[in-house]
Amino acid sequence: MDIEGAEKEALLGAEEMIKRNKPVLTICIYHKREDFFEIPLLIEEMVKHEYAFYIRQYRYGQSETVLYALPESRKKK
């Protein structure tokens, strides 16, 4: 999800679907400074302890920082 700063609002709109289906989420968290902290916390609040979080940065600086949220039930063992 890379929707130019509207990622948090999109997650809020998809909350019931996320709770029900536990999709793998890939979300850009570099558009707003607060997204780096608020988006993982928002997801965790929606689905308590059901996701593992990973952050990858694809360029130097703050740009191209991506949060991966992987449901524990879909992790390879």
mmJSON file of the N, C-alpha and C atoms, coordinates in Angstrom:
{"data_MODEL":{"atom_site":{
"group_PDB":["ATOM","ATOM","ATOM","ATOM","ATOM","ATOM","ATOM","ATOM","ATOM","ATOM","ATOM","ATOM","ATOM","ATOM","ATOM","ATOM","ATOM","ATOM","ATOM","ATOM","ATOM","ATOM","ATOM","ATOM","ATOM","ATOM","ATOM","ATOM","ATOM","ATOM","ATOM","ATOM","ATOM","ATOM","ATOM","ATOM","ATOM","ATOM","ATOM","ATOM","ATOM","ATOM","ATOM","ATOM","ATOM","ATOM","ATOM","ATOM","ATOM","ATOM","ATOM","ATOM","ATOM","ATOM","ATOM","ATOM","ATOM","ATOM","ATOM","ATOM","ATOM","ATOM","ATOM","ATOM","ATOM","ATOM","ATOM","ATOM","ATOM","ATOM","ATOM","ATOM","ATOM","ATOM","ATOM","ATOM","ATOM","ATOM","ATOM","ATOM","ATOM","ATOM","ATOM","ATOM","ATOM","ATOM","ATOM","ATOM","ATOM","ATOM","ATOM","ATOM","ATOM","ATOM","ATOM","ATOM","ATOM","ATOM","ATOM","ATOM","ATOM","ATOM","ATOM","ATOM","ATOM","ATOM","ATOM","ATOM","ATOM","ATOM","ATOM","ATOM","ATOM","ATOM","ATOM","ATOM","ATOM","ATOM","ATOM","ATOM","ATOM","ATOM","ATOM","ATOM","ATOM","ATOM","ATOM","ATOM","ATOM","ATOM","ATOM","ATOM","ATOM","ATOM","ATOM","ATOM","ATOM","ATOM","ATOM","ATOM","ATOM","ATOM","ATOM","ATOM","ATOM","ATOM","ATOM","ATOM","ATOM","ATOM","ATOM","ATOM","ATOM","ATOM","ATOM","ATOM","ATOM","ATOM","ATOM","ATOM","ATOM","ATOM","ATOM","ATOM","ATOM","ATOM","ATOM","ATOM","ATOM","ATOM","ATOM","ATOM","ATOM","ATOM","ATOM","ATOM","ATOM","ATOM","ATOM","ATOM","ATOM","ATOM","ATOM","ATOM","ATOM","ATOM","ATOM","ATOM","ATOM","ATOM","ATOM","ATOM","ATOM","ATOM","ATOM","ATOM","ATOM","ATOM","ATOM","ATOM","ATOM","ATOM","ATOM","ATOM","ATOM","ATOM","ATOM","ATOM","ATOM","ATOM","ATOM","ATOM","ATOM","ATOM","ATOM","ATOM","ATOM","ATOM","ATOM","ATOM","ATOM","ATOM","ATOM","ATOM","ATOM","ATOM","ATOM","ATOM","ATOM","ATOM","ATOM"],
"id":[1,2,3,4,5,6,7,8,9,10,11,12,13,14,15,16,17,18,19,20,21,22,23,24,25,26,27,28,29,30,31,32,33,34,35,36,37,38,39,40,41,42,43,44,45,46,47,48,49,50,51,52,53,54,55,56,57,58,59,60,61,62,63,64,65,66,67,68,69,70,71,72,73,74,75,76,77,78,79,80,81,82,83,84,85,86,87,88,89,90,91,92,93,94,95,96,97,98,99,100,101,102,103,104,105,106,107,108,109,110,111,112,113,114,115,116,117,118,119,120,121,122,123,124,125,126,127,128,129,130,131,132,133,134,135,136,137,138,139,140,141,142,143,144,145,146,147,148,149,150,151,152,153,154,155,156,157,158,159,160,161,162,163,164,165,166,167,168,169,170,171,172,173,174,175,176,177,178,179,180,181,182,183,184,185,186,187,188,189,190,191,192,193,194,195,196,197,198,199,200,201,202,203,204,205,206,207,208,209,210,211,212,213,214,215,216,217,218,219,220,221,222,223,224,225,226,227,228,229,230,231],
"type_symbol":["N","C","C","N","C","C","N","C","C","N","C","C","N","C","C","N","C","C","N","C","C","N","C","C","N","C","C","N","C","C","N","C","C","N","C","C","N","C","C","N","C","C","N","C","C","N","C","C","N","C","C","N","C","C","N","C","C","N","C","C","N","C","C","N","C","C","N","C","C","N","C","C","N","C","C","N","C","C","N","C","C","N","C","C","N","C","C","N","C","C","N","C","C","N","C","C","N","C","C","N","C","C","N","C","C","N","C","C","N","C","C","N","C","C","N","C","C","N","C","C","N","C","C","N","C","C","N","C","C","N","C","C","N","C","C","N","C","C","N","C","C","N","C","C","N","C","C","N","C","C","N","C","C","N","C","C","N","C","C","N","C","C","N","C","C","N","C","C","N","C","C","N","C","C","N","C","C","N","C","C","N","C","C","N","C","C","N","C","C","N","C","C","N","C","C","N","C","C","N","C","C","N","C","C","N","C","C","N","C","C","N","C","C","N","C","C","N","C","C","N","C","C","N","C","C","N","C","C","N","C","C"],
"label_atom_id":["N","CA","C","N","CA","C","N","CA","C","N","CA","C","N","CA","C","N","CA","C","N","CA","C","N","CA","C","N","CA","C","N","CA","C","N","CA","C","N","CA","C","N","CA","C","N","CA","C","N","CA","C","N","CA","C","N","CA","C","N","CA","C","N","CA","C","N","CA","C","N","CA","C","N","CA","C","N","CA","C","N","CA","C","N","CA","C","N","CA","C","N","CA","C","N","CA","C","N","CA","C","N","CA","C","N","CA","C","N","CA","C","N","CA","C","N","CA","C","N","CA","C","N","CA","C","N","CA","C","N","CA","C","N","CA","C","N","CA","C","N","CA","C","N","CA","C","N","CA","C","N","CA","C","N","CA","C","N","CA","C","N","CA","C","N","CA","C","N","CA","C","N","CA","C","N","CA","C","N","CA","C","N","CA","C","N","CA","C","N","CA","C","N","CA","C","N","CA","C","N","CA","C","N","CA","C","N","CA","C","N","CA","C","N","CA","C","N","CA","C","N","CA","C","N","CA","C","N","CA","C","N","CA","C","N","CA","C","N","CA","C","N","CA","C","N","CA","C","N","CA","C","N","CA","C","N","CA","C","N","CA","C","N","CA","C","N","CA","C"],
"label_alt_id":[null,null,null,null,null,null,null,null,null,null,null,null,null,null,null,null,null,null,null,null,null,null,null,null,null,null,null,null,null,null,null,null,null,null,null,null,null,null,null,null,null,null,null,null,null,null,null,null,null,null,null,null,null,null,null,null,null,null,null,null,null,null,null,null,null,null,null,null,null,null,null,null,null,null,null,null,null,null,null,null,null,null,null,null,null,null,null,null,null,null,null,null,null,null,null,null,null,null,null,null,null,null,null,null,null,null,null,null,null,null,null,null,null,null,null,null,null,null,null,null,null,null,null,null,null,null,null,null,null,null,null,null,null,null,null,null,null,null,null,null,null,null,null,null,null,null,null,null,null,null,null,null,null,null,null,null,null,null,null,null,null,null,null,null,null,null,null,null,null,null,null,null,null,null,null,null,null,null,null,null,null,null,null,null,null,null,null,null,null,null,null,null,null,null,null,null,null,null,null,null,null,null,null,null,null,null,null,null,null,null,null,null,null,null,null,null,null,null,null,null,null,null,null,null,null,null,null,null,null,null,null],
"label_comp_id":["MET","MET","MET","ASP","ASP","ASP","ILE","ILE","ILE","GLU","GLU","GLU","GLY","GLY","GLY","ALA","ALA","ALA","GLU","GLU","GLU","LYS","LYS","LYS","GLU","GLU","GLU","ALA","ALA","ALA","LEU","LEU","LEU","LEU","LEU","LEU","GLY","GLY","GLY","ALA","ALA","ALA","GLU","GLU","GLU","GLU","GLU","GLU","MET","MET","MET","ILE","ILE","ILE","LYS","LYS","LYS","ARG","ARG","ARG","ASN","ASN","ASN","LYS","LYS","LYS","PRO","PRO","PRO","VAL","VAL","VAL","LEU","LEU","LEU","THR","THR","THR","ILE","ILE","ILE","CYS","CYS","CYS","ILE","ILE","ILE","TYR","TYR","TYR","HIS","HIS","HIS","LYS","LYS","LYS","ARG","ARG","ARG","GLU","GLU","GLU","ASP","ASP","ASP","PHE","PHE","PHE","PHE","PHE","PHE","GLU","GLU","GLU","ILE","ILE","ILE","PRO","PRO","PRO","LEU","LEU","LEU","LEU","LEU","LEU","ILE","ILE","ILE","GLU","GLU","GLU","GLU","GLU","GLU","MET","MET","MET","VAL","VAL","VAL","LYS","LYS","LYS","HIS","HIS","HIS","GLU","GLU","GLU","TYR","TYR","TYR","ALA","ALA","ALA","PHE","PHE","PHE","TYR","TYR","TYR","ILE","ILE","ILE","ARG","ARG","ARG","GLN","GLN","GLN","TYR","TYR","TYR","ARG","ARG","ARG","TYR","TYR","TYR","GLY","GLY","GLY","GLN","GLN","GLN","SER","SER","SER","GLU","GLU","GLU","THR","THR","THR","VAL","VAL","VAL","LEU","LEU","LEU","TYR","TYR","TYR","ALA","ALA","ALA","LEU","LEU","LEU","PRO","PRO","PRO","GLU","GLU","GLU","SER","SER","SER","ARG","ARG","ARG","LYS","LYS","LYS","LYS","LYS","LYS","LYS","LYS","LYS"],
"label_asym_id":["A","A","A","A","A","A","A","A","A","A","A","A","A","A","A","A","A","A","A","A","A","A","A","A","A","A","A","A","A","A","A","A","A","A","A","A","A","A","A","A","A","A","A","A","A","A","A","A","A","A","A","A","A","A","A","A","A","A","A","A","A","A","A","A","A","A","A","A","A","A","A","A","A","A","A","A","A","A","A","A","A","A","A","A","A","A","A","A","A","A","A","A","A","A","A","A","A","A","A","A","A","A","A","A","A","A","A","A","A","A","A","A","A","A","A","A","A","A","A","A","A","A","A","A","A","A","A","A","A","A","A","A","A","A","A","A","A","A","A","A","A","A","A","A","A","A","A","A","A","A","A","A","A","A","A","A","A","A","A","A","A","A","A","A","A","A","A","A","A","A","A","A","A","A","A","A","A","A","A","A","A","A","A","A","A","A","A","A","A","A","A","A","A","A","A","A","A","A","A","A","A","A","A","A","A","A","A","A","A","A","A","A","A","A","A","A","A","A","A","A","A","A","A","A","A","A","A","A","A","A","A"],
"label_entity_id":["1","1","1","1","1","1","1","1","1","1","1","1","1","1","1","1","1","1","1","1","1","1","1","1","1","1","1","1","1","1","1","1","1","1","1","1","1","1","1","1","1","1","1","1","1","1","1","1","1","1","1","1","1","1","1","1","1","1","1","1","1","1","1","1","1","1","1","1","1","1","1","1","1","1","1","1","1","1","1","1","1","1","1","1","1","1","1","1","1","1","1","1","1","1","1","1","1","1","1","1","1","1","1","1","1","1","1","1","1","1","1","1","1","1","1","1","1","1","1","1","1","1","1","1","1","1","1","1","1","1","1","1","1","1","1","1","1","1","1","1","1","1","1","1","1","1","1","1","1","1","1","1","1","1","1","1","1","1","1","1","1","1","1","1","1","1","1","1","1","1","1","1","1","1","1","1","1","1","1","1","1","1","1","1","1","1","1","1","1","1","1","1","1","1","1","1","1","1","1","1","1","1","1","1","1","1","1","1","1","1","1","1","1","1","1","1","1","1","1","1","1","1","1","1","1","1","1","1","1","1","1"],
"label_seq_id":[1,1,1,2,2,2,3,3,3,4,4,4,5,5,5,6,6,6,7,7,7,8,8,8,9,9,9,10,10,10,11,11,11,12,12,12,13,13,13,14,14,14,15,15,15,16,16,16,17,17,17,18,18,18,19,19,19,20,20,20,21,21,21,22,22,22,23,23,23,24,24,24,25,25,25,26,26,26,27,27,27,28,28,28,29,29,29,30,30,30,31,31,31,32,32,32,33,33,33,34,34,34,35,35,35,36,36,36,37,37,37,38,38,38,39,39,39,40,40,40,41,41,41,42,42,42,43,43,43,44,44,44,45,45,45,46,46,46,47,47,47,48,48,48,49,49,49,50,50,50,51,51,51,52,52,52,53,53,53,54,54,54,55,55,55,56,56,56,57,57,57,58,58,58,59,59,59,60,60,60,61,61,61,62,62,62,63,63,63,64,64,64,65,65,65,66,66,66,67,67,67,68,68,68,69,69,69,70,70,70,71,71,71,72,72,72,73,73,73,74,74,74,75,75,75,76,76,76,77,77,77],
"pdbx_PDB_ins_code":[null,null,null,null,null,null,null,null,null,null,null,null,null,null,null,null,null,null,null,null,null,null,null,null,null,null,null,null,null,null,null,null,null,null,null,null,null,null,null,null,null,null,null,null,null,null,null,null,null,null,null,null,null,null,null,null,null,null,null,null,null,null,null,null,null,null,null,null,null,null,null,null,null,null,null,null,null,null,null,null,null,null,null,null,null,null,null,null,null,null,null,null,null,null,null,null,null,null,null,null,null,null,null,null,null,null,null,null,null,null,null,null,null,null,null,null,null,null,null,null,null,null,null,null,null,null,null,null,null,null,null,null,null,null,null,null,null,null,null,null,null,null,null,null,null,null,null,null,null,null,null,null,null,null,null,null,null,null,null,null,null,null,null,null,null,null,null,null,null,null,null,null,null,null,null,null,null,null,null,null,null,null,null,null,null,null,null,null,null,null,null,null,null,null,null,null,null,null,null,null,null,null,null,null,null,null,null,null,null,null,null,null,null,null,null,null,null,null,null,null,null,null,null,null,null,null,null,null,null,null,null],
"Cartn_x":[0.864,0.0,0.914,0.842,1.592,0.627,-0.111,-1.154,-0.919,0.348,0.777,0.27,0.404,0.06,-1.311,-2.096,-3.444,-3.486,-2.329,-2.262,-3.038,-2.902,-3.587,-5.102,-5.593,-7.033,-7.527,-6.726,-7.106,-7.173,-6.214,-6.238,-7.471,-7.815,-9.017,-10.26,-10.318,-11.453,-11.52,-10.365,-10.299,-10.235,-10.477,-10.296,-11.046,-12.301,-13.08,-12.536,-12.132,-11.561,-10.233,-9.416,-8.133,-8.367,-9.295,-9.607,-10.101,-10.95,-11.583,-10.62,-9.855,-9.072,-7.583,-7.053,-5.632,-4.737,-4.871,-4.035,-2.596,-1.69,-0.329,-0.419,0.223,0.156,1.544,1.619,2.845,2.475,3.032,2.569,3.749,3.723,4.745,4.507,5.587,5.456,6.38,6.678,7.616,6.972,5.714,5.081,4.936,4.625,4.492,5.364,6.082,6.968,6.237,5.04,4.291,3.853,3.785,3.377,4.326,5.598,6.598,6.2,5.585,5.168,3.682,2.872,1.42,0.83,1.342,0.76,0.986,2.203,2.333,1.483,1.408,0.589,-0.889,-1.339,-2.734,-3.066,-2.196,-2.428,-2.431,-1.472,-1.406,-2.667,-3.186,-4.41,-5.603,-5.626,-6.725,-6.721,-5.548,-5.433,-4.332,-4.606,-3.639,-2.766,-1.485,-0.466,-0.635,-1.269,-1.469,-0.574,0.22,1.101,2.541,3.455,4.875,5.181,5.991,6.283,7.746,7.959,9.303,9.355,10.46,10.624,11.843,11.685,12.786,12.875,14.094,14.328,15.059,14.532,15.05,15.882,16.025,16.889,17.471,18.526,19.092,18.15,18.178,17.27,15.957,14.951,13.654,12.779,13.018,12.111,12.226,11.176,11.073,11.222,10.628,10.595,9.261,9.337,8.147,7.981,6.748,6.381,5.731,6.223,5.602,4.954,3.685,2.962,2.512,3.091,2.846,2.076,0.884,0.117,0.907,0.916,1.643,1.192,-0.075,-0.615,-0.063,0.531,1.044,2.559,3.213,4.677,5.132,6.199,6.779,7.506,7.399,8.059,9.261],
"Cartn_y":[-1.161,0.0,1.228,1.981,3.233,4.27,4.91,5.832,7.242,7.639,9.023,9.665,8.942,9.523,9.157,8.429,8.041,6.594,6.025,4.627,4.375,5.247,5.064,5.07,5.996,6.074,4.826,4.318,3.103,1.908,1.815,0.724,0.809,2.002,2.17,1.746,2.069,1.675,0.176,-0.489,-1.929,-2.748,-2.122,-2.782,-4.109,-4.152,-5.391,-6.486,-6.132,-7.106,-7.635,-6.765,-7.182,-8.133,-7.8,-8.669,-10.037,-10.052,-11.289,-12.163,-11.555,-12.337,-12.426,-11.554,-11.53,-11.555,-10.576,-10.57,-10.178,-10.544,-10.031,-8.56,-7.686,-6.249,-5.726,-4.933,-4.248,-2.777,-1.948,-0.564,0.397,1.401,2.443,3.302,3.545,4.305,5.517,6.054,7.183,8.508,8.512,9.765,10.766,10.267,11.12,10.519,11.357,10.848,9.973,10.37,9.624,8.236,8.035,6.732,5.618,5.939,4.944,4.261,4.997,4.455,4.123,5.001,4.86,3.702,3.44,2.374,0.991,0.636,-0.678,-0.78,0.297,0.282,0.131,0.762,0.641,-0.797,-1.426,-2.817,-3.721,-3.51,-4.318,-4.145,-2.942,-2.684,-3.411,-3.507,-4.176,-5.681,-6.286,-7.749,-8.138,-8.004,-8.213,-9.452,-9.258,-10.317,-11.34,-10.962,-11.914,-11.639,-10.582,-10.225,-10.086,-10.468,-10.167,-8.998,-8.056,-6.852,-6.825,-6.382,-6.231,-4.897,-4.208,-2.935,-3.045,-2.625,-2.608,-1.219,-0.794,0.504,0.259,0.803,0.518,1.65,2.751,3.863,4.486,5.238,5.969,7.083,7.458,8.488,7.862,8.689,8.221,7.624,7.976,7.537,6.038,5.513,4.1,3.162,3.527,2.666,1.929,0.6,-0.238,-1.123,-1.176,-2.058,-3.304,-4.457,-5.727,-6.276,-6.614,-7.218,-8.597,-9.603,-10.982,-11.699,-12.207,-12.937,-14.128,-14.331,-15.458,-16.78,-16.895,-18.141,-18.447,-17.463,-17.67,-17.736,-17.613,-17.686,-19.121,-19.261,-20.599,-21.027,-22.273,-22.808,-23.638],
"Cartn_z":[0.0,0.0,0.0,-1.031,-1.136,-1.69,-0.785,-1.229,-0.69,-0.753,-0.539,0.748,1.85,3.138,3.664,2.892,3.332,3.827,4.108,4.527,5.823,6.788,8.069,7.874,7.094,6.842,6.102,5.172,4.445,5.387,6.304,7.281,8.17,8.591,9.413,8.639,7.364,6.528,6.287,6.351,6.095,7.384,8.517,9.807,9.923,9.576,9.707,8.798,7.592,6.67,7.201,7.788,8.356,9.533,10.399,11.541,11.079,10.077,9.612,8.8,7.884,6.919,7.205,8.072,8.42,7.172,6.28,5.068,5.392,4.507,4.575,4.173,4.941,4.669,4.328,3.3,2.905,2.772,3.672,3.781,3.825,2.98,3.03,4.27,5.019,6.27,6.283,5.106,5.034,4.66,4.343,3.921,5.06,6.246,7.439,8.53,9.261,10.314,11.319,11.706,12.715,12.237,10.911,10.387,10.813,10.97,11.36,12.672,13.574,14.864,14.907,14.344,14.496,13.695,12.516,11.693,12.304,12.731,13.391,14.662,15.427,16.637,16.303,15.238,14.815,14.44,13.671,13.276,14.513,15.4,16.626,17.463,17.511,18.26,17.641,16.312,15.617,15.878,15.798,15.85,16.837,18.081,19.163,18.966,18.887,18.872,17.75,16.665,15.573,14.371,14.431,13.318,13.797,12.929,13.12,12.192,12.658,11.89,11.47,10.238,9.693,8.965,9.077,8.369,7.463,6.23,5.267,4.662,4.437,3.815,2.506,1.424,0.098,-0.487,0.242,-0.16,1.097,0.926,2.055,2.466,3.72,4.224,4.634,4.73,5.214,4.113,2.869,1.8,1.541,0.994,0.628,1.823,2.94,4.117,4.112,4.199,4.052,5.285,5.784,6.88,6.285,6.698,6.335,7.59,7.515,8.629,8.171,8.795,8.396,9.496,9.177,10.191,10.697,12.008,12.596,11.992,11.651,11.096,9.709,9.039,7.682,7.627,8.771,8.797,8.56,7.799,7.577,8.838,9.138,10.344,9.992],
"occupancy":[1.0,1.0,1.0,1.0,1.0,1.0,1.0,1.0,1.0,1.0,1.0,1.0,1.0,1.0,1.0,1.0,1.0,1.0,1.0,1.0,1.0,1.0,1.0,1.0,1.0,1.0,1.0,1.0,1.0,1.0,1.0,1.0,1.0,1.0,1.0,1.0,1.0,1.0,1.0,1.0,1.0,1.0,1.0,1.0,1.0,1.0,1.0,1.0,1.0,1.0,1.0,1.0,1.0,1.0,1.0,1.0,1.0,1.0,1.0,1.0,1.0,1.0,1.0,1.0,1.0,1.0,1.0,1.0,1.0,1.0,1.0,1.0,1.0,1.0,1.0,1.0,1.0,1.0,1.0,1.0,1.0,1.0,1.0,1.0,1.0,1.0,1.0,1.0,1.0,1.0,1.0,1.0,1.0,1.0,1.0,1.0,1.0,1.0,1.0,1.0,1.0,1.0,1.0,1.0,1.0,1.0,1.0,1.0,1.0,1.0,1.0,1.0,1.0,1.0,1.0,1.0,1.0,1.0,1.0,1.0,1.0,1.0,1.0,1.0,1.0,1.0,1.0,1.0,1.0,1.0,1.0,1.0,1.0,1.0,1.0,1.0,1.0,1.0,1.0,1.0,1.0,1.0,1.0,1.0,1.0,1.0,1.0,1.0,1.0,1.0,1.0,1.0,1.0,1.0,1.0,1.0,1.0,1.0,1.0,1.0,1.0,1.0,1.0,1.0,1.0,1.0,1.0,1.0,1.0,1.0,1.0,1.0,1.0,1.0,1.0,1.0,1.0,1.0,1.0,1.0,1.0,1.0,1.0,1.0,1.0,1.0,1.0,1.0,1.0,1.0,1.0,1.0,1.0,1.0,1.0,1.0,1.0,1.0,1.0,1.0,1.0,1.0,1.0,1.0,1.0,1.0,1.0,1.0,1.0,1.0,1.0,1.0,1.0,1.0,1.0,1.0,1.0,1.0,1.0,1.0,1.0,1.0,1.0,1.0,1.0,1.0,1.0,1.0,1.0,1.0,1.0],
"B_iso_or_equiv":[0.0,0.0,0.0,0.0,0.0,0.0,0.0,0.0,0.0,0.0,0.0,0.0,0.0,0.0,0.0,0.0,0.0,0.0,0.0,0.0,0.0,0.0,0.0,0.0,0.0,0.0,0.0,0.0,0.0,0.0,0.0,0.0,0.0,0.0,0.0,0.0,0.0,0.0,0.0,0.0,0.0,0.0,0.0,0.0,0.0,0.0,0.0,0.0,0.0,0.0,0.0,0.0,0.0,0.0,0.0,0.0,0.0,0.0,0.0,0.0,0.0,0.0,0.0,0.0,0.0,0.0,0.0,0.0,0.0,0.0,0.0,0.0,0.0,0.0,0.0,0.0,0.0,0.0,0.0,0.0,0.0,0.0,0.0,0.0,0.0,0.0,0.0,0.0,0.0,0.0,0.0,0.0,0.0,0.0,0.0,0.0,0.0,0.0,0.0,0.0,0.0,0.0,0.0,0.0,0.0,0.0,0.0,0.0,0.0,0.0,0.0,0.0,0.0,0.0,0.0,0.0,0.0,0.0,0.0,0.0,0.0,0.0,0.0,0.0,0.0,0.0,0.0,0.0,0.0,0.0,0.0,0.0,0.0,0.0,0.0,0.0,0.0,0.0,0.0,0.0,0.0,0.0,0.0,0.0,0.0,0.0,0.0,0.0,0.0,0.0,0.0,0.0,0.0,0.0,0.0,0.0,0.0,0.0,0.0,0.0,0.0,0.0,0.0,0.0,0.0,0.0,0.0,0.0,0.0,0.0,0.0,0.0,0.0,0.0,0.0,0.0,0.0,0.0,0.0,0.0,0.0,0.0,0.0,0.0,0.0,0.0,0.0,0.0,0.0,0.0,0.0,0.0,0.0,0.0,0.0,0.0,0.0,0.0,0.0,0.0,0.0,0.0,0.0,0.0,0.0,0.0,0.0,0.0,0.0,0.0,0.0,0.0,0.0,0.0,0.0,0.0,0.0,0.0,0.0,0.0,0.0,0.0,0.0,0.0,0.0,0.0,0.0,0.0,0.0,0.0,0.0],
"pdbx_formal_charge":[null,null,null,null,null,null,null,null,null,null,null,null,null,null,null,null,null,null,null,null,null,null,null,null,null,null,null,null,null,null,null,null,null,null,null,null,null,null,null,null,null,null,null,null,null,null,null,null,null,null,null,null,null,null,null,null,null,null,null,null,null,null,null,null,null,null,null,null,null,null,null,null,null,null,null,null,null,null,null,null,null,null,null,null,null,null,null,null,null,null,null,null,null,null,null,null,null,null,null,null,null,null,null,null,null,null,null,null,null,null,null,null,null,null,null,null,null,null,null,null,null,null,null,null,null,null,null,null,null,null,null,null,null,null,null,null,null,null,null,null,null,null,null,null,null,null,null,null,null,null,null,null,null,null,null,null,null,null,null,null,null,null,null,null,null,null,null,null,null,null,null,null,null,null,null,null,null,null,null,null,null,null,null,null,null,null,null,null,null,null,null,null,null,null,null,null,null,null,null,null,null,null,null,null,null,null,null,null,null,null,null,null,null,null,null,null,null,null,null,null,null,null,null,null,null,null,null,null,null,null,null],
"auth_seq_id":[1,1,1,2,2,2,3,3,3,4,4,4,5,5,5,6,6,6,7,7,7,8,8,8,9,9,9,10,10,10,11,11,11,12,12,12,13,13,13,14,14,14,15,15,15,16,16,16,17,17,17,18,18,18,19,19,19,20,20,20,21,21,21,22,22,22,23,23,23,24,24,24,25,25,25,26,26,26,27,27,27,28,28,28,29,29,29,30,30,30,31,31,31,32,32,32,33,33,33,34,34,34,35,35,35,36,36,36,37,37,37,38,38,38,39,39,39,40,40,40,41,41,41,42,42,42,43,43,43,44,44,44,45,45,45,46,46,46,47,47,47,48,48,48,49,49,49,50,50,50,51,51,51,52,52,52,53,53,53,54,54,54,55,55,55,56,56,56,57,57,57,58,58,58,59,59,59,60,60,60,61,61,61,62,62,62,63,63,63,64,64,64,65,65,65,66,66,66,67,67,67,68,68,68,69,69,69,70,70,70,71,71,71,72,72,72,73,73,73,74,74,74,75,75,75,76,76,76,77,77,77],
"auth_comp_id":["MET","MET","MET","ASP","ASP","ASP","ILE","ILE","ILE","GLU","GLU","GLU","GLY","GLY","GLY","ALA","ALA","ALA","GLU","GLU","GLU","LYS","LYS","LYS","GLU","GLU","GLU","ALA","ALA","ALA","LEU","LEU","LEU","LEU","LEU","LEU","GLY","GLY","GLY","ALA","ALA","ALA","GLU","GLU","GLU","GLU","GLU","GLU","MET","MET","MET","ILE","ILE","ILE","LYS","LYS","LYS","ARG","ARG","ARG","ASN","ASN","ASN","LYS","LYS","LYS","PRO","PRO","PRO","VAL","VAL","VAL","LEU","LEU","LEU","THR","THR","THR","ILE","ILE","ILE","CYS","CYS","CYS","ILE","ILE","ILE","TYR","TYR","TYR","HIS","HIS","HIS","LYS","LYS","LYS","ARG","ARG","ARG","GLU","GLU","GLU","ASP","ASP","ASP","PHE","PHE","PHE","PHE","PHE","PHE","GLU","GLU","GLU","ILE","ILE","ILE","PRO","PRO","PRO","LEU","LEU","LEU","LEU","LEU","LEU","ILE","ILE","ILE","GLU","GLU","GLU","GLU","GLU","GLU","MET","MET","MET","VAL","VAL","VAL","LYS","LYS","LYS","HIS","HIS","HIS","GLU","GLU","GLU","TYR","TYR","TYR","ALA","ALA","ALA","PHE","PHE","PHE","TYR","TYR","TYR","ILE","ILE","ILE","ARG","ARG","ARG","GLN","GLN","GLN","TYR","TYR","TYR","ARG","ARG","ARG","TYR","TYR","TYR","GLY","GLY","GLY","GLN","GLN","GLN","SER","SER","SER","GLU","GLU","GLU","THR","THR","THR","VAL","VAL","VAL","LEU","LEU","LEU","TYR","TYR","TYR","ALA","ALA","ALA","LEU","LEU","LEU","PRO","PRO","PRO","GLU","GLU","GLU","SER","SER","SER","ARG","ARG","ARG","LYS","LYS","LYS","LYS","LYS","LYS","LYS","LYS","LYS"],
"auth_asym_id":["A","A","A","A","A","A","A","A","A","A","A","A","A","A","A","A","A","A","A","A","A","A","A","A","A","A","A","A","A","A","A","A","A","A","A","A","A","A","A","A","A","A","A","A","A","A","A","A","A","A","A","A","A","A","A","A","A","A","A","A","A","A","A","A","A","A","A","A","A","A","A","A","A","A","A","A","A","A","A","A","A","A","A","A","A","A","A","A","A","A","A","A","A","A","A","A","A","A","A","A","A","A","A","A","A","A","A","A","A","A","A","A","A","A","A","A","A","A","A","A","A","A","A","A","A","A","A","A","A","A","A","A","A","A","A","A","A","A","A","A","A","A","A","A","A","A","A","A","A","A","A","A","A","A","A","A","A","A","A","A","A","A","A","A","A","A","A","A","A","A","A","A","A","A","A","A","A","A","A","A","A","A","A","A","A","A","A","A","A","A","A","A","A","A","A","A","A","A","A","A","A","A","A","A","A","A","A","A","A","A","A","A","A","A","A","A","A","A","A","A","A","A","A","A","A","A","A","A","A","A","A"],
"auth_atom_id":["N","CA","C","N","CA","C","N","CA","C","N","CA","C","N","CA","C","N","CA","C","N","CA","C","N","CA","C","N","CA","C","N","CA","C","N","CA","C","N","CA","C","N","CA","C","N","CA","C","N","CA","C","N","CA","C","N","CA","C","N","CA","C","N","CA","C","N","CA","C","N","CA","C","N","CA","C","N","CA","C","N","CA","C","N","CA","C","N","CA","C","N","CA","C","N","CA","C","N","CA","C","N","CA","C","N","CA","C","N","CA","C","N","CA","C","N","CA","C","N","CA","C","N","CA","C","N","CA","C","N","CA","C","N","CA","C","N","CA","C","N","CA","C","N","CA","C","N","CA","C","N","CA","C","N","CA","C","N","CA","C","N","CA","C","N","CA","C","N","CA","C","N","CA","C","N","CA","C","N","CA","C","N","CA","C","N","CA","C","N","CA","C","N","CA","C","N","CA","C","N","CA","C","N","CA","C","N","CA","C","N","CA","C","N","CA","C","N","CA","C","N","CA","C","N","CA","C","N","CA","C","N","CA","C","N","CA","C","N","CA","C","N","CA","C","N","CA","C","N","CA","C","N","CA","C","N","CA","C","N","CA","C","N","CA","C","N","CA","C"],
"pdbx_PDB_model_num":[1,1,1,1,1,1,1,1,1,1,1,1,1,1,1,1,1,1,1,1,1,1,1,1,1,1,1,1,1,1,1,1,1,1,1,1,1,1,1,1,1,1,1,1,1,1,1,1,1,1,1,1,1,1,1,1,1,1,1,1,1,1,1,1,1,1,1,1,1,1,1,1,1,1,1,1,1,1,1,1,1,1,1,1,1,1,1,1,1,1,1,1,1,1,1,1,1,1,1,1,1,1,1,1,1,1,1,1,1,1,1,1,1,1,1,1,1,1,1,1,1,1,1,1,1,1,1,1,1,1,1,1,1,1,1,1,1,1,1,1,1,1,1,1,1,1,1,1,1,1,1,1,1,1,1,1,1,1,1,1,1,1,1,1,1,1,1,1,1,1,1,1,1,1,1,1,1,1,1,1,1,1,1,1,1,1,1,1,1,1,1,1,1,1,1,1,1,1,1,1,1,1,1,1,1,1,1,1,1,1,1,1,1,1,1,1,1,1,1,1,1,1,1,1,1,1,1,1,1,1,1]
}}}
